[in-house]
Amino acid sequence: MEENAFGAIPGNLPDDMTKLRIEKSHFTEIPRGAFTSASFLENLWLNFNDITLINSKGLEGLGNLTELRLQGNKLRSVPWTAFEDTPALKILDLKHNQLDVLPEHALKFLPGLTYLDVSFNRLTVISKEVFQNWPLYQKLQGMDDREATALGVNVVLALHDNAWQCDCRLKGFVEFIRSPTPPIILMNSYLTCSGPDFRAGKFFHEVELQACVKPAVSSPASNISLPQGTNLTLRCLAKARPDPAVWWTYGLKIIRGFHESQERVDEDTIRSLLVIPSLHAADRGVYTCTAVNFIGNSSVSVFLDVHSLDGSHLTNLPGFPAAPGVGDENFYIEIRIAKQTIRGIAIEWYAALDRPAETWFTIHFGRADENKKEMVYIGPGIHSYSVSDLMPATKYQICVTLKNKAPRQGQCIVFVTGSDVTEMEQREKLIHIIVIVLAMVLAVPIGMYACTTDTRFSCVEDVMKLWKRQRREGGSHEMERERQGTFDSLQAASDEGLVNKESSEDRKVRRRSEDRTNKGKAEPSRVTAVLY
């Protein structure tokens, strides 16, 4: 067939056709029953098309097919059970596709196959059971050399130019390939490794692979005590086959901000390094090195104690927030909702700190009615965090504190998500409200109202009532009236005292912090709302 002749496999094939060749066309699928009208087909060539999918019944009715060529397509996988409908198939050409898996049962349904070409694909690992489950191979294994020669059958395999990962998972296959005996013939017997890096470029017959083992992790020290200001590098060794994924955690959270690196010690061992610069009190705690591969996992913990230069111990541990001290009054954190989507928010914060390059933060987030919140540690220099997958009609609280400190007044935001998410998703552009409450700017979409913990906690319940009443009353109004109603409802909430004034003590704390960072800047004196 001519180039670009078809966008799909023709449906009116002659029933007496025995050979069909369609190449360089743009159809992408072999659908169910594509060749049922051509049951006498023996040779089918579908090379250099855009085929990405073969239906499991795409070869139905091809009981006489002996040759199938699918070279140069875009197949990532093949439904091998489809070959139950082609019991006479002898030649299968799949080279120059994107196959990355050859399952153990792949050849089970090809009892008469004598030529298989899967070269120039993306295969990385393959089990020797793929061939041991092959009916023809099993038949040949049961014969002596004379019987196999008398059978007059040669089996040709083309497996070269794949991205073979020569680790323990390939051990059985490498052993199988090393000593193929007639009538099994490799089209190219010089199969090469693509990885790991230290084996890249080596031939299969040059590597010695061992059995896979689960990780075993160790550390040179389990307890470390150092003074503040010291630079520290934690180390762990992970021995496993194949290579494991290795990471450090602190207080059951993945560490952010510290530099972590890995280096290879030998073929089976990786050393992981965690650099903690300039130790301070918040770094005290348990650090865990974990290694995982497909067989199992292992971990080791190191306890780090940080003491002051005079030798006295510091007490704040991860998960046990320290009580605010006298010096904490010098710190001020301003938090705001900087961005919002239908199902999430992004917060930003500004902190007036003595040592901003060394100060960590803790995000406390969860449902407002739950005492235990999720904690995420944020490294120095980071002043934003995103939360996604929020549930509708749910009251949340998010706080930003200094590392391991309990949330204080003014460091949290409480907000309620709307319940009618579907309607919100259908709008091309959401209407937003900006509410300035006690020097905190909260950007909130329609359906989501916000209160700070500086307000009375009944704010949430009152806002929910107002929101529900607004939606009932605004259902039949035009968009302009809906926008005005939103403004009026919010202003009414303000007039009804949903937002408290600052206490004199809070004003003193904020005034001291703002005098240090924003001299001459006027503090907002009232609650305002703006629509845009």
Secondary structure, DSSP 8 states (H G I E B T S, - for coil): --TT--SS--S---TT--EEE--S----EE-TTTTTT-TT--EEE-TTS---EE-TTTTTT-TT--EEE-TTS--S---GGGGGG-TT--EEE--SS------TTTTTT-TT--EEE--SS------THHHHT-HHHHHHHTS-HHHHHHHT--EEEE--SS--B-SGGGHHHHHHHHS--TTEEES----B--BSGGGTT-BGGG------EEEEEE-S-SEEEEETT--EEEEEEEEEES--EEEEEETTEE--SSEEEEEEEETTEEEEEEEE-S--GGG-EEEEEEEE-SS-EEEEEEEEEEE-TTS-B---BTTB-B---GGGGG-EEEEEEEEE-SS-EEEEEEEE-S-TTT--EEEEEEETT-SS-EEEEE-TT--EEEE----TT-EEEEEEEETTB---TTSEEEEE--S-HHHHHH-SS--EEEEEETTEEEEEETT-EEEETTS-THHHHHHHHHHHHHHHHHTTS-HHHHHHHHHHHHHHHHHTT-S----HHHHHHHHHHHHHHSTT-----S-EEEE-
